[in-house]
Amino acid sequence: MSPFRLEVVTAERELYSGDVDQLIAPSRQGQVTILPNHAPLLSQLEPGLLEYRVGGEDHALAVTGGFMEILANRAVILADAAEPADEIDEARAQAALDRAEERMAHREEDIDFERAVRQIARARIRLSVARRRRTAAPRPPVQQ
């Protein structure tokens, strides 16, 4: 199977640019697997785990949303925010989740409810990706 081009960028930096064998992304329509020569697609990303495979090696990113465009054997991910699994400090992510949940449990009238919900979701995603990195077993490739 020939690879396709993947670019993952945020407003702050480029996280990845190179050829990949497959991409699994949390789209608004559900988790979607992209393989070489995929049909054109434009989708909003949901917060979650974004995975890509290069030469049999899996890589994971925590994304908080954004957009994905698939066109001409090229995938572009424009993420609101994204972190590679190996950059996530699990203890800090757990502390952030604990703080956000505490604010929600003892919410005052001036709390921004939607912001607090987003903070909890982001912390949970980061923790999930960090823990997955620690316990992940290699997965077989998706067959076309």
Secondary structure, 3 states (H helix, E strand, C coil): CCCEEEEEECCCCEEEEEEECEEEEEECCEEEEECCCCCCEEEEECCEEEEEEECCEEEEEEECCEEEEECCCEEEEEECCEEEHHHCCHHHHHHHHHHHHHHHHCCCCCCCHHHHHHHHHHHHHHHHHHHHHHHCCCCCCCCC
